[in-house]
Amino acid sequence: MSPLVFITGASSGIGQALARRYAEAGWRLALSARRGEDLATWCRGQGWPQERWAVYGADVRDAESITAAGRACLGRQGLPDVVIANAGISIGVDTAEHEDLEVVRATFETNVLGLAATFQPFIGPMRERRSGTLVGIASVAAIRGLPGHAAYCASKAAVVAYCESLRGEGRPHGMRVVTLLPGYVATPLTASNRYPMPFLMTPEDFAARAFRAIGAGVSYRVIPWPMGIAAKLLRLLPNVLFDRLLAGRPRKKRQGP
């Protein structure tokens, strides 16, 4: 039987591109998104045989919702070989604004708790099988904090640390944990950015590189590699120089009323 991949946030952007890339490689698909009907319509439009894909409507902010989707996948399609926790949000915040505290909450519930809840149903069965790969989609924004982007940067830094912890826990059981840090990808998350986005990729380009990295079982990779070099240099930059570099940089756009 063909291998199975479970992908959250599969209705657009990176998630949709990953679904298409895995389908091209002959994998069976277990796809999850809040807009389940829209996702199912898109899958039918790809012309894929019905037995090769299934859609599970779920909201990763709701732990019961996304864990139920995982259990449904186990019952319907079996244990995935790869689980990709891709769903995420990116909204600018100003901590001086009281209402933005709810944006911080939503960001962590989606990007961090949602990732953990995505993985949860599959970890026990993968341990028993002694194989499986969990993939956390973080961001280069995890490496240094950016003005107006505190919630997103902090949440993605948490994803990196969480996946590193999980990698150590899974290794004795034959499991792999892969942490991917995309640079700038042309998706709805970046469409409203008001600042330069070097090395901007299409979702399809990212998906192709991510597919190779996951298949190789890397533990951590920044995509594309030039952004990885830039990120490492930024991490090494003294604070006084980093602050000067970002002086005057436009902030991430806040959520509208």
N, C-alpha and C positions, 0 to 999 in steps of 0.2 A: 504494500500500500504506500502511496505517496506520503511524504512527510507533511506535517500540519503546522501552520503558524497562526498564532492568535495575536491580533493587532488592535489596540484601542485608538480612538480618534481617527478612524479609517474613512470618515466621510469627506475629508478634504486634505489639502496640503501634503505634508510628509507622509501621513498615515495612508492616504489614498495611493500615493506614488509607491510606497512600500508594498501595498497589497498588489498592485499591478506587477511590480518587479518579481515578487514571489510567485505569482500566477504564471508569469512568463517562464519561470524556472521549473514549472510542473508541480508546485506545492499545492496542497489543499489549504483553503483559507477559512479561518474563524475570525470574523470582523465585528468590531463593536463600536458603536457611536450613539450619541443621544438621539440623533435623527435616523432611527433604524429603518424606517420606510424609505427615506431618501437614499440611504446607503444600499438597500436591497434593489431599488430601481436602477441605481448606477451599476451594480453588479450584473443585473440582467442585461443592461445595455452593453456590457463588455463581451457578451456572447459566450460566457463560461458555462460549461455543463452544470446543471443545478446540483449534482452530487459532489461537486468540487468546492462548494462554498456554502457558508451559513452566516447569517447576520444575527447579532444579539444586541437589541436595544438596551442601553444602560448609560447611566450618568456616573462617571468616576468620582464625582464629589460625594455621591451617596454610596458608602461602603457596602451596604446591603445590596444595592442595585448591581454594582460591578462584580461583587463576589458571586452573586446569583448567576450572572452571565457566565462567569468562569465555570461554575458547577454545571450549568446547562451545556456548555461546550464539552465538558468531560463526559456527560451522559450521552450526548448526541454524536460527537465526532471523535471522542477519545482524548487522550493526553497529548497536548501539543509537543512538538520537538523544540519549538522556539516560541517564547512569549515576549511581545514587544509592547512595553508601556509607553505609548507615544502621546496620549492625550495631554494637552496642556493649554494654559492661557497666559497671555502677556499683556498686562495693563499697567500704565504708569500710575504712580501714587505720589501723594504729597502728605506726609505724616502730620503736617499742621492742620489738615482737613479731617475732621472727625469721621465723615462718611467714608473716607478712604481706608479706615481700619477694616471695614467689611470687605474691601477689595483685597487687602492683605490676607484676610481669613479665606476668602474664595480661592486666592492663588495657592495658598498652602494646601487647602483641601483638595484642589485639583491636581497640582503638580507633585505633591509629596504623599499625602494620604492616598490619593487616587492611584499612584504608582504602587504603593505597598498593597492596597486592596486588589489591584490587578494581579499581582503575583501570588497573593495568599492562597487561592484554591489549588494552585498547581505545585506548590513547593513540596507538600507531603507526598503526593504521587510521584514527583520527580525523584525525591529521595529514595523512595521504594524501588523505582526503576533504575536508579543510579545513573541517570542521564537526563539532559535537558539544558536549555539555555534561556536565561532571563536577560532581557535587554532593556536598560533604562535610557530613555532619551533625555539627556541633560541639555546643556548649552554652554558655549564659551562665556556667556554672561555669568557662569558660576565662578569664573576665575578671579574677577575683580568687580567690585560694586560700581554701578554706573548711576549718575544723577537721575532721579525720577524713576528709577528702575529697581528700587530697593526690594520690593516684594518678589519680583521675578528673579533677580540675581540671588537673593537669599534662598529662595525655594530651589533653584537649580543647584546651588552649592550643597543644599541638603540632599538632593538626589545623588550627587556624586559621592558624598560621604555614606549615604544609606547603601548604595550599590557596592561600595567598597566593603562595608561590613557584611553585606549579604554574600559577597564573593568568598570571604573567608569562611562563612558558615556553610556554604554549599560545596566547597572544594572536597571535603572528606566524603561527600556523597556522590561524587562524579558529576556534579552540576557546574555549569559555567555561568558567570555573570559578566555581561558586556556593558560598559558605560560608553555611550556615544555623545559627543559634544558637537552639535552642528554649529557652524558659523552662521552667517546670514543666508537665509533661504527665502525665496520669493513666495510667500504664503500670506494668507489673511492676517497672520500675527505680525508681519513686518510691513504690511502695506501702508500703514499710517506713520511709520517712522520718519522723523523730521531731521535726520542726520545721515551722513555718508555711511554706506554699508559695503565695505571692501570685500572682495572675493564672493560677491553675491552669487548664489547657485540657484538653479531650478530645483524643484522637488524631485524631479526624475534623476538629476545628476546626483543629488544627495542619496537617493534610494539605491542607486547602482553602487555607490561607494560603501554605503552602509551594509548592503547585502554581502559584499565581499568581506568586509571587516567581521561581520557576525559569523560568516562561514569559516573564517580563519580562527575564530575563537579568541580574538584579542580581548584584553581586559579593559582597555581604555583607549579611545581614539578621538582626536579632534578632526572634524571633516569640514573643509578641505585642509590638507596638510599645511599650506602657507599660513592659514589662520591659526593653526597649532603653534607654529613658530612665533607669530605675533603675540599670541596669548601667553606663551612662556616668557617672552621678553617683558610683557606688561606685568606679569607676576613678580619679576625680579626688579622692576623699576621702583626706586625709593618713593615713598609716599609724596614727598615734596615735588618730585618731578611728575608723578602720575597726576596729582591734583592740578599742576600747571598745565599738563597736556589736555585735561578735560575742561579747563576754564572756558566758560562761554558755550559749551556744547549744549545744543537743545535737549530739553528733557523729553522723556517718553511721554506721549500724550495720555492724559488722565481720562478716566471713563466719563462720558457725557452724562447729563442729567436724565 
